[in-house]
């Protein structure tokens, strides 16, 4: 009797097929006959904020002709779990993801369906350089940003209660972060419309102010905080001091190599997936002078710890900043966010959520590597 082979399943965009994709597919195929569910053009546009370079039919044709792929289909669903109809129809034994595609929602779906869930490290094929679709797209020279502490103090309805700072770090675009993930993707998209594939060579404060103004045209009801523009434009670390207005009174900028390496060495990201449509972080906010003061004090402590290269203090202060945020904005934390934090808090010294929460990434400070977490590269300059 012929042996019944197991079925393995992967999903993704797989635009601009490269060696990193092939290495991942070959490793996934070790678990069984490999089925690939490709995001439709509409889904890619919804998640990435831009259409794919290659259409869904081109991508399906190319994927079908990769030797290790048993079958490739275009997913019929939509959103971050667009592959669910195909997953249920194919009924694979194993669902394989890489580290930056690993989310609680995918794991939970596999648990409900009795499918083994496997996470692979994002390693290049031996002897080849690391490759990503992001690195191959010229527009992806535009940076992203993370706010490390003090988020919301760039909004006057918070900082008018107590002056305080927001700490941001500018990131090289080594990954392509999804829309609605708290990585300033909408402001970054405005920057791409303004300047194309990279930021202009001019004073950082001037470029950041231009981006902030263009990102908030007259009549916009919800103003994007200046931390987004500053975090994208200012390389390295920036501390922006707010006193009740949208633009900071002062920006402190750090490009010290040892400090940037310290942040890179201890910062880890765990994907949650994009926040859901209709997410309303402001619905139940409870802003008080004491809450704003606690947030400002935690941010001061975070900056001091980073400057001193004190990882224990960095973790404590980030956690205190996050707790001060959610005391005023409780909707930032969903059950899925809390569950992911609870499962990793014993490995980390501190944690927060990217942006306004509800999805995106759990950001951890840790002394040692966290399995399956995403690492970041801090941007050193414009060139």
C-alpha positions as CSV (number, residue, x, y, z in Angstrom):
1,X,0.0,0.0,0.0
2,X,1.4,3.4,-1.0
3,X,2.4,5.7,1.9
4,X,-0.1,8.5,2.6
5,X,2.0,11.7,2.7
6,X,1.2,14.5,5.1
7,X,0.0,17.9,3.8
8,X,1.9,21.1,4.7
9,X,0.4,24.5,4.2
10,X,1.8,28.0,3.9
11,X,0.2,31.4,3.1
12,X,1.5,34.8,2.0
13,X,1.8,37.3,-0.7
14,X,5.0,35.9,-2.3
15,X,5.4,39.0,-4.5
16,X,8.7,39.4,-6.4
17,X,9.8,35.7,-5.7
18,X,13.3,35.5,-4.3
19,X,15.8,33.1,-2.7
20,X,14.4,33.8,0.8
21,X,11.0,32.6,-0.4
22,X,12.4,29.5,-2.0
23,X,14.4,28.6,1.1
24,X,11.3,29.0,3.3
25,X,9.2,26.9,0.8
26,X,11.8,24.1,0.7
27,X,12.0,23.9,4.5
28,X,8.1,23.9,4.7
29,X,7.9,21.1,2.1
30,X,9.9,18.9,4.5
31,X,6.7,18.5,6.5
32,X,4.7,17.1,3.6
33,X,3.2,17.9,0.2
34,X,3.2,21.7,0.2
35,X,0.1,23.7,-0.5
36,X,0.5,27.5,-0.9
37,X,-2.3,30.0,-0.4
38,X,-1.5,33.3,-2.0
39,X,-3.1,36.6,-0.9
40,X,-5.3,38.1,-3.6
41,X,-4.4,41.5,-5.1
42,X,-7.3,43.0,-3.2
43,X,-6.1,41.5,0.1
44,X,-2.5,42.6,-0.5
45,X,-3.6,46.2,-1.1
46,X,-5.7,46.2,2.0
47,X,-2.9,44.9,4.2
48,X,0.1,46.7,2.7
49,X,-1.5,49.9,1.4
50,X,-0.2,49.3,-2.1
51,X,-0.8,46.8,-4.9
52,X,1.6,43.9,-5.5
53,X,4.2,44.2,-8.2
54,X,3.0,40.9,-9.7
55,X,-0.7,40.1,-10.1
56,X,-2.3,37.2,-8.3
57,X,-2.4,35.1,-11.4
58,X,1.3,35.8,-12.2
59,X,2.2,34.9,-8.6
60,X,0.1,31.7,-8.7
61,X,1.8,30.7,-12.0
62,X,5.3,31.2,-10.6
63,X,4.5,29.5,-7.4
64,X,3.0,26.5,-9.2
65,X,6.3,26.0,-11.0
66,X,8.5,26.0,-7.9
67,X,9.6,22.4,-7.7
68,X,8.8,21.8,-4.0
69,X,5.2,23.2,-4.3
70,X,2.5,20.6,-4.7
71,X,-0.3,23.1,-5.4
72,X,-0.7,26.9,-5.3
73,X,-4.1,28.7,-5.0
74,X,-5.3,32.3,-4.6
75,X,-7.0,32.7,-1.2
76,X,-10.7,33.4,-1.4
77,X,-11.0,35.1,1.9
78,X,-10.0,38.6,2.9
79,X,-7.9,40.3,5.6
80,X,-5.1,38.8,7.7
81,X,-6.7,35.3,7.8
82,X,-7.7,35.4,4.1
83,X,-6.4,31.8,3.7
84,X,-9.0,30.3,6.1
85,X,-11.3,28.9,3.4
86,X,-8.4,27.1,1.8
87,X,-7.1,25.9,5.1
88,X,-10.4,24.3,5.9
89,X,-10.8,22.8,2.4
90,X,-7.3,21.3,2.2
91,X,-7.2,20.2,5.8
92,X,-3.4,20.1,6.1
93,X,-1.5,18.3,8.9
94,X,0.9,21.2,9.4
95,X,0.7,25.0,9.0
96,X,4.2,26.5,8.6
97,X,5.0,30.2,9.1
98,X,8.2,32.2,9.5
99,X,8.9,34.4,12.5
100,X,7.4,37.7,11.2
101,X,4.3,35.8,10.0
102,X,3.7,34.2,13.4
103,X,0.6,35.6,15.1
104,X,-1.7,34.5,17.9
105,X,-4.7,34.5,15.5
106,X,-3.0,31.9,13.2
107,X,-2.0,29.7,16.1
108,X,-5.5,29.8,17.6
109,X,-7.1,28.9,14.3
110,X,-4.8,25.9,13.9
111,X,-5.5,24.8,17.5
112,X,-9.3,25.0,16.7
113,X,-8.8,22.9,13.6
114,X,-6.4,20.4,15.1
115,X,-3.5,21.4,12.8
116,X,0.1,21.4,13.9
117,X,1.6,24.9,13.9
118,X,5.3,25.3,13.1
119,X,7.4,28.5,13.2
120,X,10.6,28.6,11.2
121,X,13.4,31.1,11.7
122,X,13.8,33.6,8.8
123,X,17.2,32.3,7.7
124,X,18.8,32.6,4.2
125,X,19.9,29.6,2.2
126,X,23.5,28.7,3.3
127,X,26.0,30.7,1.2
128,X,23.4,33.3,0.0
129,X,22.6,36.8,1.3
130,X,19.4,37.4,3.2
131,X,16.6,38.5,0.9
132,X,13.2,40.1,1.4
133,X,10.6,41.6,-0.9
134,X,11.0,44.8,1.1
135,X,14.6,45.0,0.3
136,X,13.9,44.5,-3.4
137,X,11.3,47.3,-3.7
138,X,12.9,50.7,-4.1
139,X,10.1,52.5,-2.1
140,X,11.1,50.5,0.9
141,X,14.0,52.7,1.6
142,X,11.6,54.8,3.5
143,X,12.0,54.1,7.3
144,X,9.4,53.0,9.9
145,X,9.4,54.0,13.5
146,X,8.6,52.6,17.0
147,X,7.6,54.6,20.0
148,X,9.5,53.2,23.0
149,X,7.7,55.2,25.7
150,X,5.5,58.2,26.2
151,X,3.0,57.5,23.4
152,X,-0.1,59.8,23.6
153,X,1.9,62.7,25.1
154,X,2.2,64.1,21.5
155,X,-1.6,64.8,21.7
156,X,-2.5,68.1,23.3
157,X,-5.5,66.5,25.0
158,X,-3.0,64.5,27.1
159,X,0.1,66.7,27.4
160,X,-2.0,69.7,28.5
161,X,-2.5,67.9,31.7
162,X,1.3,67.4,32.2
163,X,4.2,68.1,29.9
164,X,6.2,65.1,28.9
165,X,8.2,63.3,26.2
166,X,7.8,60.6,23.6
167,X,10.8,58.4,22.7
168,X,11.0,57.1,19.2
169,X,13.5,55.0,17.3
170,X,13.8,55.1,13.5
171,X,14.0,51.6,11.8
172,X,15.5,50.5,8.6
173,X,12.8,48.9,6.4
174,X,14.2,45.3,6.6
175,X,10.6,44.1,7.0
176,X,7.4,45.4,5.5
177,X,5.0,46.1,8.3
178,X,1.3,45.8,7.7
179,X,-1.1,48.7,7.7
180,X,-2.8,49.4,11.0
181,X,0.2,47.9,12.9
182,X,1.3,50.9,15.0
183,X,4.5,51.4,13.0
184,X,3.5,54.8,11.5
185,X,2.6,53.2,8.1
186,X,0.1,55.9,7.1
187,X,2.5,58.7,7.8
188,X,5.2,56.7,5.9
189,X,2.8,56.4,3.0
190,X,2.4,60.2,3.0
191,X,6.2,60.5,2.9
192,X,6.4,58.1,-0.1
193,X,3.8,60.3,-1.9
194,X,5.9,63.4,-1.2
195,X,9.4,62.2,-1.9
196,X,9.3,58.8,-3.5
197,X,11.8,56.2,-2.5
198,X,13.7,58.0,0.2
199,X,13.7,61.1,2.5
200,X,15.2,64.3,1.2
201,X,18.6,65.4,2.3
202,X,17.7,68.5,4.5
203,X,17.5,69.4,8.1
204,X,15.7,66.7,10.1
205,X,13.4,69.2,11.9
206,X,12.4,70.8,8.6
207,X,11.7,67.5,6.8
208,X,9.7,66.2,9.8
209,X,7.7,69.4,10.1
210,X,6.8,69.2,6.4
211,X,5.7,65.6,6.7
212,X,3.7,66.4,9.8
213,X,1.8,69.2,8.0
214,X,1.2,67.1,4.9
215,X,0.0,64.2,7.0
216,X,-2.5,66.5,8.7
217,X,-4.3,68.7,6.2
218,X,-6.9,71.3,7.3
219,X,-10.1,69.6,8.3
220,X,-8.6,66.3,9.4
221,X,-10.5,65.2,12.5
222,X,-8.0,62.9,14.1
223,X,-4.5,64.5,14.0
224,X,-1.6,62.1,13.5
225,X,0.8,62.8,16.3
226,X,4.2,64.5,15.5
227,X,6.0,61.4,16.9
228,X,5.2,59.6,13.7
229,X,6.9,62.2,11.5
230,X,9.8,62.7,13.9
231,X,10.3,59.0,14.4
232,X,10.4,58.4,10.6
233,X,12.7,61.3,9.7
234,X,15.1,61.5,12.7
235,X,17.6,58.6,12.4
236,X,18.6,56.8,15.6
237,X,16.8,57.8,18.8
238,X,14.7,61.0,19.3
239,X,13.2,62.3,22.5
240,X,10.5,64.9,21.7
241,X,9.3,67.1,24.6
242,X,5.6,68.2,24.5
243,X,3.9,70.9,26.5
244,X,0.3,70.9,25.3
245,X,0.8,71.5,21.6
246,X,1.1,69.2,18.6
247,X,4.7,70.0,17.8
248,X,7.3,69.5,20.5
249,X,9.1,72.4,22.2
250,X,12.4,70.5,21.9
251,X,13.8,67.4,20.2
252,X,16.9,65.6,21.6
253,X,18.5,63.4,19.0
254,X,21.0,60.6,19.7
255,X,23.1,58.8,17.1
256,X,25.7,57.3,19.4
257,X,26.6,53.9,18.0
258,X,26.9,52.1,21.3
259,X,23.5,53.3,22.4
260,X,21.9,52.3,19.1
261,X,23.5,48.8,19.4
262,X,22.2,48.6,23.0
263,X,18.6,49.2,21.8
264,X,18.9,46.7,18.9
265,X,20.4,44.1,21.1
266,X,17.5,44.2,23.6
267,X,14.5,45.0,21.5
268,X,12.2,42.2,20.2
269,X,8.8,42.3,18.4
270,X,6.1,39.7,18.4
271,X,3.5,40.0,15.6
272,X,-0.2,40.3,16.6
273,X,-1.6,41.1,13.1
274,X,-3.2,44.4,12.1
275,X,-5.8,45.9,14.4
276,X,-9.4,45.2,13.3
277,X,-11.5,47.6,11.4
278,X,-13.6,49.7,13.7
279,X,-11.0,49.6,16.5
280,X,-11.8,52.6,18.8
281,X,-9.0,53.2,21.3
282,X,-10.5,56.6,22.3
283,X,-13.9,55.2,23.2
284,X,-13.3,54.6,26.9
285,X,-10.4,56.9,27.6
286,X,-9.9,58.2,31.1
287,X,-7.2,61.0,31.0
288,X,-6.2,62.6,34.3
289,X,-3.3,64.9,35.4
290,X,-2.0,62.1,37.6
291,X,-2.1,59.6,34.7
292,X,-0.3,62.0,32.3
293,X,2.3,62.7,35.0
294,X,2.9,58.9,35.5
295,X,3.4,58.5,31.8
296,X,5.8,61.4,31.7
297,X,7.8,60.1,34.6
298,X,8.1,56.6,33.2
299,X,9.3,58.1,29.9
300,X,12.0,60.1,31.7
301,X,13.1,56.9,33.4
302,X,13.2,55.1,30.1
303,X,15.4,57.7,28.5
304,X,17.8,57.7,31.4
305,X,18.1,53.9,31.3
306,X,18.7,53.8,27.6
307,X,21.4,56.5,27.9
308,X,23.0,54.5,30.7
309,X,22.7,51.2,28.8
310,X,20.8,49.8,31.8
311,X,18.7,47.0,30.4
312,X,16.9,46.3,33.7
313,X,15.9,49.9,34.0
314,X,14.9,50.1,30.3
315,X,12.6,47.2,30.8
316,X,11.0,48.5,34.0
317,X,10.5,52.0,32.6
318,X,8.9,50.7,29.3
319,X,6.5,48.6,31.3
320,X,5.7,51.5,33.6
321,X,5.1,53.7,30.5
322,X,2.8,51.1,29.0
323,X,0.8,50.7,32.3
324,X,0.3,54.5,32.4
325,X,-0.9,54.4,28.8
326,X,-3.5,51.7,29.4
327,X,-4.7,53.3,32.6
328,X,-5.9,56.2,30.4
329,X,-6.6,54.2,27.2
330,X,-7.8,50.7,28.4
331,X,-9.0,49.7,24.9
332,X,-5.3,49.5,23.8
333,X,-5.2,46.0,25.3
334,X,-7.4,43.3,23.8
335,X,-7.7,39.7,25.1
336,X,-5.3,38.6,22.4
337,X,-2.7,41.2,23.3
338,X,-2.9,40.3,27.0
339,X,-2.6,36.6,26.2
340,X,0.6,37.2,24.2
341,X,2.1,39.3,26.9
342,X,1.3,36.8,29.5
343,X,2.9,34.0,27.5
344,X,6.2,35.9,27.2
345,X,6.4,38.1,30.3
346,X,8.7,35.6,32.1
347,X,11.3,36.0,29.3
348,X,11.1,39.8,29.2
349,X,12.0,42.8,31.4
350,X,9.4,45.1,29.9
351,X,6.8,45.3,27.2
352,X,4.3,47.6,25.4
353,X,2.2,47.6,22.2
354,X,3.2,49.4,19.0
355,X,1.2,52.6,18.4
356,X,-2.3,52.8,19.8
357,X,-2.6,49.0,20.3
358,X,-5.4,46.7,19.4
359,X,-3.0,44.8,17.1
360,X,0.3,45.3,15.4
361,X,3.2,44.2,17.6
362,X,4.0,43.4,21.2
363,X,7.4,45.1,21.8
364,X,9.6,43.4,24.4
365,X,12.8,44.4,26.2
366,X,14.8,41.3,27.1
367,X,18.4,40.4,28.1
368,X,18.4,37.2,26.0
369,X,16.9,36.3,22.6
370,X,13.2,35.5,22.5
371,X,12.3,32.6,20.3
372,X,10.4,33.5,17.1
373,X,10.6,37.2,17.8
374,X,11.3,39.7,15.1
375,X,14.5,41.8,15.4
376,X,14.9,45.4,14.2
377,X,17.7,47.4,12.6
378,X,18.0,51.0,13.9
379,X,18.5,53.5,11.1
380,X,21.8,55.3,11.3
381,X,21.3,58.0,8.7
382,X,19.7,59.2,5.5
383,X,22.4,57.9,3.1
